[in-house]
């Protein structure tokens, strides 16, 4: 496909997303299935443009003074992809599948800048979240939002149960030469983002992934797992295990000793954990797939660590799911807050005296983070908050220089808030509490 046809496809997909209210990645996939002539490179280019347009929707709409899919796509190519108005006009010439060339109004939009725009426009986040962003980031809210509107790299966690870091790095670099060591996690690999119009590295198709040597996991998520600071032989409960990403990390940290119990209130989310455990060689994991009262009754008050990867809005993952930030509504946040309070109250009962409760969200919203921890500590006087950074140091899993980065992410209570701008990761909140 020529670029003009690709642009037309992106506009078509965005129209479909708006009219049918479907997730962006689903709409892109369905378009590809219905247009078999489009090769993998075409689909990657089109999908990348669609997602970049959603990432920058507020700022581009402001610049173009137009919210239609056409204006947003064309504006994204200029303001995010770096094309000029002249290049855009030339791009559409002689291609019968291309949209109409840019209008005078669109050319004027290509030349505008964000001077005078409100912070939520410059930061590309919903206006109703402005107060939350201000609470989380203060004067840096717009810059933090802009960082959340960029593309994300691919991070790999080296599975210590199957491979040493050097061996895994060599295997990954043999297929993806641009891979480098993580700046935060000692046993992690980063695949930097390519040119906006380039195709992402297929991390899950390389032999090292198939052999279980590496897992795809954002560095921020890996940091969250390290905060558990589990020792070999520990008894650990992953209370919201889902598909098992943190479960696998916890199993590797214990060196396949002790026990890691994986449970989730929605048993359907656990279905993906079985093949992942097998591929990773994790043998000390017990998957508990019954009702909580039956499945976990014998664990009450016995766990060294209870890990909560809490249900949340996912605001910290906007780089990867940009359409979700525009779908998020106040009532959805309110539901998550109720769930988080309930999860904290229930999960805490499994922590033994002197044991730790690790609370994690992939969100930067204070309502889901510090507010929830403070409310829990008020309800339950049997816990006290301790330093997350101290736990990370004790884990032994940080890369050289990571402590300096993470110290700048620490709040007054000892929790850590990661973000693309602060730590070059997804957004994560990590709090550690200890039972007295």
GUROSE-620384 format. One record per residue (C-alpha): residue number from 1; residue in three letters; z, y, x. Coordinates in steps of 0.2 Angstrom, whole numbers, always signed. Layout:
N
{pt NUM; ALA; {Z; Y; X}}
...
END
This chain:
436
{pt 1; UNK; {+0; +0; +0}}
{pt 2; UNK; {-3; +18; +5}}
{pt 3; UNK; {+11; +30; +5}}
{pt 4; UNK; {+5; +39; -11}}
{pt 5; UNK; {+6; +23; -21}}
{pt 6; UNK; {+23; +19; -14}}
{pt 7; UNK; {+29; +36; -19}}
{pt 8; UNK; {+22; +33; -37}}
{pt 9; UNK; {+31; +17; -37}}
{pt 10; UNK; {+48; +25; -32}}
{pt 11; UNK; {+45; +38; -47}}
{pt 12; UNK; {+41; +23; -59}}
{pt 13; UNK; {+57; +14; -53}}
{pt 14; UNK; {+68; +30; -55}}
{pt 15; UNK; {+61; +32; -73}}
{pt 16; UNK; {+66; +14; -77}}
{pt 17; UNK; {+83; +17; -70}}
{pt 18; UNK; {+86; +32; -81}}
{pt 19; UNK; {+79; +25; -97}}
{pt 20; UNK; {+86; +7; -96}}
{pt 21; UNK; {+103; +12; -87}}
{pt 22; UNK; {+101; -2; -74}}
{pt 23; UNK; {+108; -4; -57}}
{pt 24; UNK; {+96; +3; -44}}
{pt 25; UNK; {+94; -13; -34}}
{pt 26; UNK; {+91; -23; -49}}
{pt 27; UNK; {+77; -11; -54}}
{pt 28; UNK; {+69; -11; -37}}
{pt 29; UNK; {+70; -30; -37}}
{pt 30; UNK; {+62; -32; -54}}
{pt 31; UNK; {+48; -20; -49}}
{pt 32; UNK; {+44; -30; -34}}
{pt 33; UNK; {+43; -46; -44}}
{pt 34; UNK; {+31; -38; -56}}
{pt 35; UNK; {+20; -31; -42}}
{pt 36; UNK; {+16; -46; -31}}
{pt 37; UNK; {+3; -36; -21}}
{pt 38; UNK; {+17; -26; -13}}
{pt 39; UNK; {+22; -34; +4}}
{pt 40; UNK; {+40; -34; +11}}
{pt 41; UNK; {+37; -18; +21}}
{pt 42; UNK; {+31; -9; +5}}
{pt 43; UNK; {+46; -15; -5}}
{pt 44; UNK; {+58; -10; +9}}
{pt 45; UNK; {+50; +7; +10}}
{pt 46; UNK; {+50; +10; -9}}
{pt 47; UNK; {+68; +3; -11}}
{pt 48; UNK; {+74; +14; +3}}
{pt 49; UNK; {+66; +30; -5}}
{pt 50; UNK; {+74; +26; -22}}
{pt 51; UNK; {+91; +24; -14}}
{pt 52; UNK; {+89; +39; -3}}
{pt 53; UNK; {+84; +49; -19}}
{pt 54; UNK; {+100; +43; -28}}
{pt 55; UNK; {+111; +47; -13}}
{pt 56; UNK; {+105; +65; -12}}
{pt 57; UNK; {+102; +68; -31}}
{pt 58; UNK; {+113; +83; -34}}
{pt 59; UNK; {+108; +93; -18}}
{pt 60; UNK; {+89; +89; -20}}
{pt 61; UNK; {+90; +93; -39}}
{pt 62; UNK; {+98; +110; -34}}
{pt 63; UNK; {+84; +113; -21}}
{pt 64; UNK; {+70; +108; -32}}
{pt 65; UNK; {+78; +116; -47}}
{pt 66; UNK; {+72; +101; -56}}
{pt 67; UNK; {+80; +84; -60}}
{pt 68; UNK; {+65; +74; -65}}
{pt 69; UNK; {+62; +58; -55}}
{pt 70; UNK; {+46; +65; -48}}
{pt 71; UNK; {+54; +81; -42}}
{pt 72; UNK; {+69; +71; -34}}
{pt 73; UNK; {+58; +59; -25}}
{pt 74; UNK; {+46; +73; -18}}
{pt 75; UNK; {+62; +83; -13}}
{pt 76; UNK; {+70; +68; -5}}
{pt 77; UNK; {+55; +65; +6}}
{pt 78; UNK; {+56; +83; +12}}
{pt 79; UNK; {+74; +87; +13}}
{pt 80; UNK; {+80; +69; +18}}
{pt 81; UNK; {+65; +61; +26}}
{pt 82; UNK; {+60; +77; +36}}
{pt 83; UNK; {+42; +79; +29}}
{pt 84; UNK; {+34; +96; +27}}
{pt 85; UNK; {+25; +103; +12}}
{pt 86; UNK; {+9; +103; +21}}
{pt 87; UNK; {+11; +84; +25}}
{pt 88; UNK; {+16; +81; +7}}
{pt 89; UNK; {+0; +89; +0}}
{pt 90; UNK; {-11; +80; +13}}
{pt 91; UNK; {-2; +63; +9}}
{pt 92; UNK; {-8; +63; -9}}
{pt 93; UNK; {-26; +68; -6}}
{pt 94; UNK; {-39; +54; -7}}
{pt 95; UNK; {-27; +41; -14}}
{pt 96; UNK; {-30; +36; -32}}
{pt 97; UNK; {-13; +28; -34}}
{pt 98; UNK; {-4; +43; -28}}
{pt 99; UNK; {+5; +56; -40}}
{pt 100; UNK; {-3; +73; -42}}
{pt 101; UNK; {-1; +84; -27}}
{pt 102; UNK; {+14; +96; -26}}
{pt 103; UNK; {+14; +111; -38}}
{pt 104; UNK; {+18; +128; -32}}
{pt 105; UNK; {+36; +127; -40}}
{pt 106; UNK; {+38; +110; -30}}
{pt 107; UNK; {+32; +118; -14}}
{pt 108; UNK; {+45; +132; -16}}
{pt 109; UNK; {+58; +119; -18}}
{pt 110; UNK; {+53; +112; -2}}
{pt 111; UNK; {+57; +128; +7}}
{pt 112; UNK; {+74; +131; -1}}
{pt 113; UNK; {+91; +128; +7}}
{pt 114; UNK; {+109; +125; +1}}
{pt 115; UNK; {+116; +142; +5}}
{pt 116; UNK; {+127; +147; -9}}
{pt 117; UNK; {+128; +129; -17}}
{pt 118; UNK; {+145; +123; -23}}
{pt 119; UNK; {+154; +109; -13}}
{pt 120; UNK; {+150; +95; -25}}
{pt 121; UNK; {+131; +100; -24}}
{pt 122; UNK; {+131; +101; -5}}
{pt 123; UNK; {+141; +84; -4}}
{pt 124; UNK; {+131; +75; -17}}
{pt 125; UNK; {+146; +69; -28}}
{pt 126; UNK; {+150; +72; -47}}
{pt 127; UNK; {+157; +88; -52}}
{pt 128; UNK; {+172; +80; -61}}
{pt 129; UNK; {+178; +72; -45}}
{pt 130; UNK; {+179; +89; -35}}
{pt 131; UNK; {+198; +90; -37}}
{pt 132; UNK; {+200; +72; -30}}
{pt 133; UNK; {+188; +76; -16}}
{pt 134; UNK; {+198; +91; -12}}
{pt 135; UNK; {+214; +81; -12}}
{pt 136; UNK; {+207; +68; -1}}
{pt 137; UNK; {+198; +79; +12}}
{pt 138; UNK; {+203; +97; +9}}
{pt 139; UNK; {+190; +110; +16}}
{pt 140; UNK; {+180; +96; +23}}
{pt 141; UNK; {+176; +89; +6}}
{pt 142; UNK; {+157; +94; +5}}
{pt 143; UNK; {+154; +87; +23}}
{pt 144; UNK; {+163; +71; +19}}
{pt 145; UNK; {+152; +69; +3}}
{pt 146; UNK; {+137; +72; +13}}
{pt 147; UNK; {+141; +59; +25}}
{pt 148; UNK; {+144; +47; +10}}
{pt 149; UNK; {+126; +52; +5}}
{pt 150; UNK; {+118; +45; +21}}
{pt 151; UNK; {+112; +27; +25}}
{pt 152; UNK; {+125; +15; +32}}
{pt 153; UNK; {+123; +4; +47}}
{pt 154; UNK; {+125; -15; +46}}
{pt 155; UNK; {+141; -22; +54}}
{pt 156; UNK; {+144; -40; +59}}
{pt 157; UNK; {+161; -48; +61}}
{pt 158; UNK; {+161; -62; +75}}
{pt 159; UNK; {+169; -77; +68}}
{pt 160; UNK; {+181; -82; +82}}
{pt 161; UNK; {+183; -100; +74}}
{pt 162; UNK; {+165; -104; +80}}
{pt 163; UNK; {+159; -92; +93}}
{pt 164; UNK; {+166; -80; +107}}
{pt 165; UNK; {+160; -62; +106}}
{pt 166; UNK; {+149; -62; +121}}
{pt 167; UNK; {+140; -78; +114}}
{pt 168; UNK; {+138; -70; +97}}
{pt 169; UNK; {+131; -54; +104}}
{pt 170; UNK; {+118; -62; +115}}
{pt 171; UNK; {+112; -72; +100}}
{pt 172; UNK; {+111; -57; +89}}
{pt 173; UNK; {+103; -46; +102}}
{pt 174; UNK; {+90; -60; +105}}
{pt 175; UNK; {+84; -57; +87}}
{pt 176; UNK; {+89; -39; +84}}
{pt 177; UNK; {+88; -30; +101}}
{pt 178; UNK; {+96; -13; +94}}
{pt 179; UNK; {+113; -22; +90}}
{pt 180; UNK; {+128; -14; +100}}
{pt 181; UNK; {+146; -17; +101}}
{pt 182; UNK; {+157; -10; +87}}
{pt 183; UNK; {+167; +6; +92}}
{pt 184; UNK; {+182; +1; +82}}
{pt 185; UNK; {+183; -18; +81}}
{pt 186; UNK; {+184; -28; +97}}
{pt 187; UNK; {+175; -43; +90}}
{pt 188; UNK; {+162; -35; +80}}
{pt 189; UNK; {+144; -30; +81}}
{pt 190; UNK; {+134; -15; +74}}
{pt 191; UNK; {+116; -14; +70}}
{pt 192; UNK; {+112; +5; +69}}
{pt 193; UNK; {+101; +11; +54}}
{pt 194; UNK; {+83; +13; +58}}
{pt 195; UNK; {+71; +27; +54}}
{pt 196; UNK; {+72; +31; +35}}
{pt 197; UNK; {+55; +24; +32}}
{pt 198; UNK; {+58; +8; +43}}
{pt 199; UNK; {+63; -9; +37}}
{pt 200; UNK; {+82; -14; +40}}
{pt 201; UNK; {+86; -28; +51}}
{pt 202; UNK; {+88; -45; +42}}
{pt 203; UNK; {+105; -49; +48}}
{pt 204; UNK; {+108; -63; +36}}
{pt 205; UNK; {+92; -72; +41}}
{pt 206; UNK; {+96; -74; +60}}
{pt 207; UNK; {+102; -91; +67}}
{pt 208; UNK; {+119; -84; +72}}
{pt 209; UNK; {+122; -80; +54}}
{pt 210; UNK; {+116; -97; +48}}
{pt 211; UNK; {+128; -105; +61}}
{pt 212; UNK; {+143; -96; +55}}
{pt 213; UNK; {+145; -86; +71}}
{pt 214; UNK; {+144; -70; +62}}
{pt 215; UNK; {+148; -63; +45}}
{pt 216; UNK; {+141; -47; +37}}
{pt 217; UNK; {+156; -35; +35}}
{pt 218; UNK; {+158; -17; +37}}
{pt 219; UNK; {+169; -11; +51}}
{pt 220; UNK; {+180; -2; +39}}
{pt 221; UNK; {+183; -19; +29}}
{pt 222; UNK; {+186; -28; +46}}
{pt 223; UNK; {+199; -14; +50}}
{pt 224; UNK; {+208; -17; +33}}
{pt 225; UNK; {+209; -36; +37}}
{pt 226; UNK; {+216; -32; +54}}
{pt 227; UNK; {+230; -22; +46}}
{pt 228; UNK; {+238; -39; +40}}
{pt 229; UNK; {+242; -42; +58}}
{pt 230; UNK; {+244; -60; +54}}
{pt 231; UNK; {+250; -72; +68}}
{pt 232; UNK; {+245; -90; +70}}
{pt 233; UNK; {+255; -101; +58}}
{pt 234; UNK; {+257; -87; +46}}
{pt 235; UNK; {+258; -90; +27}}
{pt 236; UNK; {+246; -78; +19}}
{pt 237; UNK; {+240; -75; +1}}
{pt 238; UNK; {+224; -66; -2}}
{pt 239; UNK; {+228; -60; -20}}
{pt 240; UNK; {+211; -53; -25}}
{pt 241; UNK; {+200; -65; -15}}
{pt 242; UNK; {+184; -63; -24}}
{pt 243; UNK; {+170; -70; -14}}
{pt 244; UNK; {+181; -73; +1}}
{pt 245; UNK; {+176; -59; +14}}
{pt 246; UNK; {+194; -55; +19}}
{pt 247; UNK; {+200; -73; +17}}
{pt 248; UNK; {+188; -78; +30}}
{pt 249; UNK; {+194; -64; +42}}
{pt 250; UNK; {+212; -69; +39}}
{pt 251; UNK; {+208; -87; +42}}
{pt 252; UNK; {+200; -83; +59}}
{pt 253; UNK; {+215; -72; +63}}
{pt 254; UNK; {+227; -86; +61}}
{pt 255; UNK; {+216; -98; +71}}
{pt 256; UNK; {+215; -111; +57}}
{pt 257; UNK; {+234; -113; +58}}
{pt 258; UNK; {+246; -109; +45}}
{pt 259; UNK; {+240; -107; +27}}
{pt 260; UNK; {+229; -94; +19}}
{pt 261; UNK; {+229; -95; +0}}
{pt 262; UNK; {+214; -87; -9}}
{pt 263; UNK; {+217; -83; -28}}
{pt 264; UNK; {+208; -71; -40}}
{pt 265; UNK; {+212; -68; -58}}
{pt 266; UNK; {+193; -70; -62}}
{pt 267; UNK; {+189; -88; -56}}
{pt 268; UNK; {+171; -85; -57}}
{pt 269; UNK; {+172; -73; -42}}
{pt 270; UNK; {+178; -87; -32}}
{pt 271; UNK; {+163; -98; -34}}
{pt 272; UNK; {+155; -91; -18}}
{pt 273; UNK; {+169; -94; -7}}
{pt 274; UNK; {+166; -113; -5}}
{pt 275; UNK; {+150; -112; +5}}
{pt 276; UNK; {+156; -98; +15}}
{pt 277; UNK; {+172; -107; +20}}
{pt 278; UNK; {+161; -122; +25}}
{pt 279; UNK; {+149; -111; +35}}
{pt 280; UNK; {+163; -102; +44}}
{pt 281; UNK; {+173; -118; +48}}
{pt 282; UNK; {+189; -111; +40}}
{pt 283; UNK; {+200; -126; +37}}
{pt 284; UNK; {+217; -118; +33}}
{pt 285; UNK; {+212; -110; +17}}
{pt 286; UNK; {+218; -117; +0}}
{pt 287; UNK; {+208; -110; -15}}
{pt 288; UNK; {+219; -107; -30}}
{pt 289; UNK; {+208; -106; -45}}
{pt 290; UNK; {+220; -108; -60}}
{pt 291; UNK; {+230; -96; -70}}
{pt 292; UNK; {+242; -86; -59}}
{pt 293; UNK; {+258; -93; -67}}
{pt 294; UNK; {+252; -111; -63}}
{pt 295; UNK; {+242; -109; -47}}
{pt 296; UNK; {+254; -98; -37}}
{pt 297; UNK; {+271; -102; -44}}
{pt 298; UNK; {+277; -111; -28}}
{pt 299; UNK; {+272; -96; -17}}
{pt 300; UNK; {+285; -84; -25}}
{pt 301; UNK; {+295; -76; -11}}
{pt 302; UNK; {+288; -86; +3}}
{pt 303; UNK; {+273; -77; +10}}
{pt 304; UNK; {+273; -68; +27}}
{pt 305; UNK; {+259; -57; +21}}
{pt 306; UNK; {+251; -54; +4}}
{pt 307; UNK; {+234; -45; +5}}
{pt 308; UNK; {+228; -35; -10}}
{pt 309; UNK; {+210; -30; -9}}
{pt 310; UNK; {+212; -21; -25}}
{pt 311; UNK; {+200; -18; -39}}
{pt 312; UNK; {+194; +0; -38}}
{pt 313; UNK; {+180; +12; -41}}
{pt 314; UNK; {+171; +7; -25}}
{pt 315; UNK; {+169; +26; -21}}
{pt 316; UNK; {+170; +22; -3}}
{pt 317; UNK; {+154; +12; -4}}
{pt 318; UNK; {+143; +25; -11}}
{pt 319; UNK; {+132; +24; +5}}
{pt 320; UNK; {+127; +6; +0}}
{pt 321; UNK; {+127; +8; -19}}
{pt 322; UNK; {+122; +27; -22}}
{pt 323; UNK; {+119; +25; -41}}
{pt 324; UNK; {+137; +20; -44}}
{pt 325; UNK; {+143; +37; -40}}
{pt 326; UNK; {+133; +45; -54}}
{pt 327; UNK; {+138; +31; -66}}
{pt 328; UNK; {+157; +32; -63}}
{pt 329; UNK; {+166; +40; -77}}
{pt 330; UNK; {+185; +46; -79}}
{pt 331; UNK; {+189; +32; -91}}
{pt 332; UNK; {+183; +19; -78}}
{pt 333; UNK; {+195; +27; -65}}
{pt 334; UNK; {+209; +27; -78}}
{pt 335; UNK; {+206; +8; -81}}
{pt 336; UNK; {+206; +5; -62}}
{pt 337; UNK; {+223; +14; -60}}
{pt 338; UNK; {+231; +3; -73}}
{pt 339; UNK; {+224; -13; -65}}
{pt 340; UNK; {+230; -7; -48}}
{pt 341; UNK; {+248; -4; -54}}
{pt 342; UNK; {+248; -21; -62}}
{pt 343; UNK; {+241; -30; -46}}
{pt 344; UNK; {+254; -22; -35}}
{pt 345; UNK; {+268; -27; -46}}
{pt 346; UNK; {+262; -45; -48}}
{pt 347; UNK; {+257; -47; -30}}
{pt 348; UNK; {+273; -40; -23}}
{pt 349; UNK; {+283; -55; -30}}
{pt 350; UNK; {+276; -67; -17}}
{pt 351; UNK; {+282; -57; -2}}
{pt 352; UNK; {+297; -65; +7}}
{pt 353; UNK; {+311; -54; +14}}
{pt 354; UNK; {+304; -45; +30}}
{pt 355; UNK; {+286; -50; +24}}
{pt 356; UNK; {+272; -37; +22}}
{pt 357; UNK; {+262; -31; +7}}
{pt 358; UNK; {+245; -24; +12}}
{pt 359; UNK; {+236; -13; -1}}
{pt 360; UNK; {+218; -9; +2}}
{pt 361; UNK; {+204; -1; -8}}
{pt 362; UNK; {+186; +3; -4}}
{pt 363; UNK; {+189; +21; -11}}
{pt 364; UNK; {+194; +38; -5}}
{pt 365; UNK; {+201; +44; -22}}
{pt 366; UNK; {+220; +48; -20}}
{pt 367; UNK; {+222; +42; -38}}
{pt 368; UNK; {+218; +25; -33}}
{pt 369; UNK; {+227; +26; -16}}
{pt 370; UNK; {+242; +36; -11}}
{pt 371; UNK; {+247; +39; -29}}
{pt 372; UNK; {+247; +21; -33}}
{pt 373; UNK; {+258; +17; -17}}
{pt 374; UNK; {+270; +31; -21}}
{pt 375; UNK; {+272; +25; -39}}
{pt 376; UNK; {+274; +7; -34}}
{pt 377; UNK; {+288; +12; -21}}
{pt 378; UNK; {+296; +22; -35}}
{pt 379; UNK; {+296; +7; -47}}
{pt 380; UNK; {+301; -6; -34}}
{pt 381; UNK; {+315; -1; -22}}
{pt 382; UNK; {+314; -17; -12}}
{pt 383; UNK; {+299; -11; -1}}
{pt 384; UNK; {+296; +3; +11}}
{pt 385; UNK; {+280; +9; +18}}
{pt 386; UNK; {+277; +7; +37}}
{pt 387; UNK; {+264; +13; +49}}
{pt 388; UNK; {+246; +5; +46}}
{pt 389; UNK; {+241; +11; +64}}
{pt 390; UNK; {+256; +1; +71}}
{pt 391; UNK; {+250; -15; +62}}
{pt 392; UNK; {+233; -12; +68}}
{pt 393; UNK; {+239; -11; +86}}
{pt 394; UNK; {+249; -27; +84}}
{pt 395; UNK; {+234; -36; +78}}
{pt 396; UNK; {+226; -35; +95}}
{pt 397; UNK; {+209; -33; +87}}
{pt 398; UNK; {+205; -15; +90}}
{pt 399; UNK; {+191; -10; +102}}
{pt 400; UNK; {+195; +2; +117}}
{pt 401; UNK; {+197; +20; +110}}
{pt 402; UNK; {+198; +14; +92}}
{pt 403; UNK; {+217; +20; +91}}
{pt 404; UNK; {+212; +38; +95}}
{pt 405; UNK; {+199; +38; +80}}
{pt 406; UNK; {+211; +29; +68}}
{pt 407; UNK; {+226; +41; +73}}
{pt 408; UNK; {+215; +55; +65}}
{pt 409; UNK; {+213; +45; +49}}
{pt 410; UNK; {+232; +43; +47}}
{pt 411; UNK; {+242; +52; +33}}
{pt 412; UNK; {+260; +58; +33}}
{pt 413; UNK; {+266; +42; +25}}
{pt 414; UNK; {+258; +31; +38}}
{pt 415; UNK; {+243; +25; +28}}
{pt 416; UNK; {+225; +26; +35}}
{pt 417; UNK; {+210; +33; +25}}
{pt 418; UNK; {+193; +29; +33}}
{pt 419; UNK; {+177; +37; +29}}
{pt 420; UNK; {+159; +39; +36}}
{pt 421; UNK; {+163; +56; +43}}
{pt 422; UNK; {+180; +51; +50}}
{pt 423; UNK; {+177; +34; +57}}
{pt 424; UNK; {+159; +30; +54}}
{pt 425; UNK; {+163; +16; +42}}
{pt 426; UNK; {+163; +14; +23}}
{pt 427; UNK; {+178; +23; +14}}
{pt 428; UNK; {+194; +13; +14}}
{pt 429; UNK; {+212; +16; +11}}
{pt 430; UNK; {+224; +5; +20}}
{pt 431; UNK; {+243; +5; +17}}
{pt 432; UNK; {+256; -7; +23}}
{pt 433; UNK; {+273; -10; +15}}
{pt 434; UNK; {+287; -21; +20}}
{pt 435; UNK; {+300; -30; +10}}
{pt 436; UNK; {+318; -25; +15}}
END
